[in-house]
Amino acid sequence: MQAVDVTAVASRDATRAYAYARAHGIRRAHGSYDALLADDEIDAVYVSLPNSLHVQWATLALEAGKHVLCEKPLSRRAGEVEAVFELAGRDGLVLMEGFMYRHHPQTRVLTEAVASGTIGELRQINAAFCFLLDDPADVRLRPELDGGALMGLGCYCLSQARLLAGEPELVFGRRLVGPTGVDVRFGAML
């Protein structure tokens, strides 16, 4: 049984939207994101745009009455995140940030083991998520798109640390800024 029926896709370029729809067996394509949000047959949307556009399009989708799965991270700005979740809650809509690992059965086992004390008292978490960020064409190197190591993959480490240990009381961070102005390395202590 299929839990989701993908019925439409949208792009800023109608030709690309139609080509993608044909290639993936999707019935409808829209040549703009606004057109997709105006589609009455759409109940929920997946926002997979660059980081800098997540809050804007999640907000527009919620205002259009759609449930939203937004790619991670929703935003680097806590106030924006709180506002968009408040909007979803006010209108009875689901807004979810796309950290897929949180829904894996292993994550449930881990959180239960930590919460119950089965593995002892949690004293320290060391996490690393490493990749080379050296391709000049990589969108994660574009500051106007909220790129960088922390927003690209480092957010997974922070998300999991917060899941297991709760909200930090104090945070220290250090970044190495690359030629484009985004962090190509980031370290933090919470």
Secondary structure, DSSP 4 states (H G I P E B T S, - for coil): --S----EEE-SSHHHHHHHHHHHT-SEEESSHHHHHT-TT--EEEE-S-GGGHHHHHHHHHHTT-EEEEESPS-S-HHHHHHHHHHHHHTT--EEEE-GGGGSHHHHHHHHHHHHTTT----------------TT-GGG-GGGT-SHIIIIIHHHHHHHHHHH-S-S--EEEEEE-TTSSEEEEEEE-
